[in-house]
Amino acid sequence: MDISKVDLNLLTVFAALCEQQSVTRAGAALGLSQPAMSAALARARILFDDPLFVRTGGGMKPTARAEALAGPVRRVLDSVRAEVLQQQRFDPRTTTRTFTLIMPDIGEIAFLPKLIARLSAEAPAARIRTLAMPPLAIERALESGAADVAVGLFPDLTKAGFYQRRLFRNAFICIGAEDHPTFTEPLTLRKYLEASHAVVQPEGRTYDLFDRELQRLGHVRRVGLEIPHYLSLPAIISASDLIATVPRDIGEAFARQVPLRLLDPPLKVAFDVKQYWHERAHKDPVSVWLRQRVHELFHD
């Protein structure tokens, strides 16, 4: 028998007739009229090439073929109800899931402490893994399910099939050594352009909002150092005459680690930090739970 020609609704009709042994009562149990039940029974007889149920003084009695089918049909329907139609549930208290988040190294500073604390309380057996990767790799990781969500500034994630949700508005701040000879308030545009800058250029990232604004105004920073990661920046800045322009929350976090001076930059540039995910995980209960926790912790 070709399964593509099987109407699975006929199995529910068959099971109801097995239980009720009456076309009328079986139809009432399924919410079907007697003519609809009779028509379904006729199709089932053709499908199985057997009368299946015959009328007797005691009701519609199953044939030997129907009796042999009753158990397998019941198991098929139970399996469909339990494993196919049952809505997926997620219990954070018992999950051992590894949550994979894509974020730059500065994102780890800004997000991980609060996120770890929240998940430790609500999902104590879960694990957190972070990844840093260029934009094209981010797309592939979210599409394939290798990552659950990306958190940060990823303006390249505009391809169809991706969702995004704003978390908070961020701005920039300048950091310099506490005893820097010329890094004093107010930090004018002239003093900013004369300074030697440490610039972080992560692998695969080709944009810098602050540099773009400077270029729009016809200016270029004097770069004395270019590095791929933010985490080495505090030690470098605190021990040199270099200055750096970083997201405000990151600069404030750096200043709690080493002695640094924080000054407002001469240009006001702000941006939205968001979380991003792919449509394949949009209604996944696990992904929904994780994204909700991220939003609750970090939205302004």
N, C-alpha and C positions, 0 to 999 in steps of 0.2 A: 504494500500500500504506500502511495506517495504522500508523505506527511504534508506537503504543500497544498494538498487538496482537502485536508482535514479542517473542518470548522470546529475549533475548540469549544465553542458554545454548545455543540452537541454533547460534549462530555458532561457539562453541567446538567443538561436535560436528562441524560442517561442516569446520572447519579441521583437526581431528584426522583425519577421514576423507580429506581431501585429502592429508595427509602420509603416513598409514599404508596407505591403500587396503585396509583390512580392518576390519570391524566389531569383531572380537575385539581386534585390536591397538590400535585407537583407543580402545575402552572401557578397556583396561588402562592406557593413557596418561592417561586422564581419571579413572580410579578408578571407572568405571561398569561394571555387569554387561552382558552381551550383550543380554538382553531390554530393559534400559533404553536401550542404544544404538539398538537396532532401533526402539523406540518414538519416540525423539528423531528418528531419520532419517525415520520416517513423518510426523512433524509438520513437519519441514523440507520434505519433498516437497510437502505441502499448502500451506505458506507460500509457496514459490517456484513452485508449480504446474509442477513439473518432477521427473523421477525422480532427478536429481542424480548418483546413482551406480548403475551397473548391474553385475551380476555377470558376470565373464568368466573364462576359464581362468587369467588372470594376476591375479585379485583384483577388487576393487570399483573400477571405472574411472569417472572423472568424465565427465559429459555435457558438451556444448559450453556449456550454461548454467552448469554448475558451474565449468568452467574460466574462464569470464568473471567469475564471482563471487569466485574464489579470491584474487586480488590485493586487491580492495577490502575483503573480509572480513578478510584478514590485517592490512591497514593500520588498520582500525577496532579490532581487538583489541590491536594494538601501541599505539595511541593511548590506549586505556582503561587498559592496564597502566602506561604511562609517565606519563600525565597525570592519571588519575583515581585509580587504586589505589596509585600510588607515594606513600609517606609523605613529607610535606613535610619538607625538611631546611633547617637554618639554620646558616650558617657565619659566626660573628661576625668572623672575621679579614678577610673580604672584603665584608661588608655595607656598604651606603651608606645604610642605613635611618635615618630621623629618629625617635628615641624621644621621645615626647611624654608628659610627666609633669605632673599637676596637683598643685600645692602652693602654700601661701601664701608670701608673701615671706620669712617667717622660715624656712620649709622650705628655701628656696634656701641660706640661711646654713648650716643644719644638715646638709643632704644633698649639695648639689652638689659641694663640693670633693672628697670621697671618691669620689662616683659618677663624676665627670669623670676622675679619676685611674684608676679601675678600667676604664672603657670605653676610655680612651686606650690602655691596655695590651692589652685583649682585643678591642676592636672599633675599631681606629684610624681607620677611614673613616666611622664612624657619627657622627650629630649628635644633640645633646640640645636639646629645646625644652621650656620650662616654661610653664604657664598658671595663672593665678589667676582663679577664678570662683565665683559663688554656688552653693549646693547643687543647685538644680534644673538649672542649666547643667552641673554636673559629671555628673549622671545622664545627660543627653543626650549629652555628649561621650564617656563610656565606652560607652554603648549603641551609638552610631553608629560607634565606632572612631576618632573624632577625637583621642582620647587613649588611651594604653596603660594607664596606672595612675594612681591618686591616692594620694598619700602625706601623712599628717598625721592630724589629728583631724577626722573627718567623721562624726559620730554620726547624721546624717540619711540616710546611705547604707545603709538597712535594707530597701529595696524588694526584692521577689523578683527573682532573676536576678543579684544582686551577691554577690561573694565578698569576704572580708576576711581578713587575716592579721596577727596582732599582731607588732610589731617590738620595742618596748621600753617600759618604764614611765618616764614623765617626771613631774616635779613643778614647782612654781613657786619663783621667787626674786624678791626685790625689789631694784631698782637705784636708786641715787641718786648725786648728785654727790659726788666724793671729799671736798669741803669743805662738804658740806651741814651746816647748823648743828644740826639736830635728828635727822638720820638716823643714829642711833647704836645700837649693840647693847646690850641686846637690844631688838628691835623689838616692843614690846607692842601689843596690840590697840588700846589707847587712843591710843598714838602713831601707829599706822597710820591710824586713823580721823580723827585731827586733821590729818594731812598732806594736801597737795593732790596729786591723782593725775593722771598722764597715762594715758589709756586708748586702746587701739587697737581700733577697731571696723571690721573689714573689711567691704566692701560685701556685702550679702546674708547676713552671718553674724549671727544674732540671739541667740547664746548666749555666755556667758562663765562657765566653771566656777567661777572664784574668786568672782565676783559672786553667783552662785547660792548658794554656800555662805554668804557673808556675809548674804544676804537670808534664808536659812533660819534664821540665828541672830538675825535682826532688825536687821541693820546695813546701812548704805549708805555707800559711799565718797564722799568729796567730790572731784568731778571738776573739775579746773582746765583740762584740755585733752583733746579727743577728736580723734583723727586716724585715717585709714583704713589707714595702712601702718606697719609696724614699722621700716623701714630708716632713717627720720629720727629714730627715738627716741634713739639714743645721743648725738647732737649736742645734742638738746633737753635731755635729762636732765642731761648734764654741765655745761650752762651755765645751769641754773635751780634753783629749790628744789622742783621737781616730783619725785615718785618714780613708779615704774612697777612693776607686777607682771607678769612674763613667764615663759615656760618656762625652766627652769633652764639647759639647754644653750644657749639663746639669750642669756640674761643673761651667761653666762660668755664667750660669743663676743663680745658687745658690750664687755665689760671688757677684752678683748684689743685692741680698736680705740681706745678713748678711756679716760681715767681715770674709773673708776666705783667706787663702793662696793657690795658685794653683801651683803645680809642675808637671813636666813631670814624668811619671812612669819610672822605670828602664828597662821595656820591652816595645817594640813597638808592640802593638796589635791593629788591625783595623778591621772594619766590615762594611758591606753594610746595610743601612737602606732601606727598601722596602715597597711598598704597595701590598696587596694581595686581591684577590677577586675570587669568584666562577664563573664557566662557565654559570650558570643560569642567571647571571647579566652581562655577557660579552658584549652583544649588547644592553642592556637596556639603552635608551637615558639618563635617570636620573643618572644611575651609571657611564656611560661614562663621563657625564658632571662633576660629583663630582671628579672622578679619574683624569681628566684632570686638574682641579683646584689644586688638591693636588700636581700633578707633576710640574705644573708651579710654584708653591710657593716654593717647597723644593728641586727640583733637582739641582745637582751641574754641 
